[in-house]
Amino acid sequence: MKLNDYLLKNKNKLNNLEENFLINIYFKDFGEKGLDFITPQVKINKPLGEGVWYIDFTINTKYRKYAIECDGLYSHAKGAVTPEYFENLQKKQNEIIKLGYKLIRFTNKMVREKPEECIWEIRRDVLADKQLSDIYLKRVGKITPHQVQIDALKKLKETRENGQKKGLIIFATGLGKTYLSGFDVKQFTPKKVLFIVHIYEILKQSKNSFEDVLPKRIKEMGFFIGSNKEKNKNIIFASIQTLSRQKNLNNFNPTDFDYIIFDESHHIAAPTYKKIFLFFKPKFFLGLTATPDRMDRQDILPFYDNNVIFEMNQEEAIKKGYLVPFHYYGFKDDVDYSNIYYNGFKYDVTDLNKLLLIEERDEAIIKKYTELAPNKKTIGFCASIEHADWCAEKFREAGISAVSIHSRLDESDTPIDLKDRDQLIEDFRKNKYKVAFVVNMFNEGVDFPEVECLLFLRPTESKTIFIQHMGRGLRISPGKNGVTILDFIGNYKTAGLILAGLGIKNPNQLEVKKTGEKEIYTYDNNGCKVTFESEVIDIFKKLASQSTKEVRTELISEEWLEYGKYLEKWTKKNLYWKTTQQNANFEVHMEALNILDQNPKITQDDFITKIQETINSKYKGKNMTAGFRSLFLSKITGFVTSKSPLKVTSIFKEVKKLTTDFRKLSSYEDILTKQMEKIFYWNDIYSTVNKYIKKEDRVNYKDFKIYPFFFLYEIILKLVDDFGYKDYYINKDEFNNFLAVSKNHQEVDKVVEKIIEFRNDSEKYEVEKYLNLKNKIDPRFYKVLHYNKHIIQLKDGIRLNPNTLDEIKDKVKVFKKLIEEEKLIFFDEEHPKKYFDLLYSTKDLLKYHDNNN
């Protein structure tokens, strides 16, 4: 039916909002064919004969019926409308669902202001319905490009018109990149075309797709693989293995082809691909890939002059209804990978087989499969042929029809078991087997749209392969609402790539939920769900703390490389928070101050003798052989004056009132905390220049105006309160690389942003190694943080004390107010007395200001 006819027929049934929905949302995506399925203002009876309701629209296909409410039942929230009206809406919603409708709801604002999001929502709700999904995917009648392909084709045309001769298309698996290239051949009309792949099965599928799009050119198409070399055809589908051999490449001239297409172009940095790429000089080179990250981390973009013509990743394709959503489960795998040989890219297969072919492991896998995906068509990805055969046997023993499918290539580049394997693939396609276990075979290109479950039974060794595996289950198919992914994760070195593959930039995006006595971590996005067992999160955290010596700078962004240079320059010049190169143990300092207190006129030599005697008897392995210079920590915290002759302050007297056994830190931790919070950078205790280097090379420190502990508190609180981090924690490297080089309190937001950027970086651990290599910081200040009662020092980081969080928050609130009101005391070189009055006062920093402002 024509749109105008439909509107005329239903003009008395549609209000302005409903007409807006019909024209700008439904018709835009489903067109005239879609109008055959949709009916406005459908009457349903209220229970008990109380009257009728009207549904704005219903959509009826032979597969399902849908109810669409444009005014959004959920927009009438409880409290926003009368209790009676809200109750009536709830009853209506319940009745719609009871009648078997799938309810799709939109608010007035969504319909009018966000029509695209409404289109995507409807797609996600109807993608299992063949009649409707075929319409918006352009699968009805003659094969034509769907909207994403139309957008990409437009960009391809523009890039050639702009004179560019190379480009890369990044299309999530399932969006139809092979069809796209066929449509572009039709658009570009080249005489000679070369389509290059590296897997035999993809070669056949690619030719089939081109035949669908270019039926008039079928006779021009041929293969160049093994002994079948149809080199005179105009559209040649070649395997990389065959074409890259020099004797075969010699059959062609560099300018023979007008258009060359590299499928799965993330392989282009491999020698065989590079050889072909450099040999041919076509009018246009097109690279196709779903996963631009290479396993060996070489950058592919320079091969295409950094020209990404069009990109739609997996997450966006799912959001817009071109792929089905997934429910990913990450389970703890008890296999210990720590003793398996790892060559930097993958684990040794022989060692893997010894640990993966274990009955107990397979029992756990079968149990999860039967619980979460019973009878679903499934692909299981295995580590080796032996592993695939083993899994298939175990599943068959459990009463599940299963087969292992794998390939080998002989010297002539022709699959030696091609007939048998093709038959197995066809049997799996026709559902003779419920589960197919494969090895490096269905990663790319081979499509089984009806697959509804994936088993990840091998270590995830690259983000690329992880995404490829996921892509095997994301294609739309009749009756399919999504794909279930069961992943079994051990302590292997690359487990952290799983988060990146799932599009989770930060583990803190995961929501913690209780299921009985266990905790699980979940994440929902556009209908996709991720669920991790808590033990898997522990694996991620453990791996995050591991490092290797090698720094792979090619993976690190230019921004981080520049920041590393900044750290290297200024930490070499000592521009960072520090305490002293001498003793940094407050217990020993208190002993030394006690000696000074008892012997106010003591000489340097006698002081050294007495303190060493005390240290030797109480603090094995410590020393204070530098004498009075060793008391720097006590000077900056105000326990002793900074000018000669040294005198203990009233602060130390307070400590002595509490204890003379200075090893009992808990007895005077409040005083330590109070005094540490008064530390201010820089003042004349530190000196404003480095006296130990040439005058012309000296750096002035006086632009440091910061109370580091309050800066630290505010950073951690901001990470939790403003950005959702849950653990009040920063690690040692974050402290040294971001906080300890900060100069004033106006840098809080900048440092928080830097920490978040660091935590979210996909190559975080490489960045961490690089910054630590560049940072020449003296870590001693970090070592004294634990003396502050508000800070718990862990092995690799610090956490705010949960028992004093309220106190910390109150302190920071008052401190920030002092800054805003410009009442906070900063060290003034011309008038230093105010700061030293504060430092030697028995009051804490905030009470001192309260009494003196």
Secondary structure, DSSP 8 states (H G I E B T S, - for coil): --HHHHHHHTTTT--HHHHHHIIIIIHHHHHHHHHTTEEEEEEEE-GGG--EEEEEEEEE-SS-EEEEETT-GGGS-BTTB-HHHHHHHHHHHHHHHHTT-EEEE--HHHHHH-HHHHHHHHHHHHTT-HHHHHHHTT-SSS----HHHHHHHHHHHHHHHTT--EEEEEE-TTS-HHHHHHHHHHHH--SSEEEEESSHHHHHHHHHHHHHH-GGGGGGEEEEETTEE-TT-SEEEEEHHHHTSHHHHTTS-TTS-SEEEESSGGGTTSHHHHHHHHH---SEEEEEES----TT----GGGGTT-EEEEE-HHHHHHTTSS--EEEEEEE-----TTS-B-SS-B-HHHHHHHH--HHHHHHHHHHHHHHSTT--EEEE-SSHHHHHHHHHHHHHTT--EEEE---B-TTSSBTTHHHHHHHHHHHHTTS-SEEEESSSSSSS---TT--EEEE-S----HHHHHHHHHTT-S--TT---EEEEEEE-S-TTTTHHHHHTT-S-GGGSEEEEETTEEEEEEEETTEEEEEEHHHHHHHHHHHT---S---GGGS-HHHHHHHHHHHHHHHTT-S----SS---HHHHHHHHHHHHH-TT--HHHHHHHHHHHHHHHSTT---TTGGGGGHHHHHTTSB-SSSS--B-HHHHHHHHH-S-TT-GGGSHHHHHHHHTT--BS-TTT-SB-TTS-GGG--B-TT-BB-HHHHHHHHHHHHHHTT---S-EEEHHHIIIIITT--BGGGHHHHHHHHHHHHH-TTHHHHHHHHHHH----THHHHTGGGSTTEEE-SSEEEE-GGGHHHHHHHHHHHHHHHHTT-S----SS-THHHHHHHTSSS-HHHHHHHH-
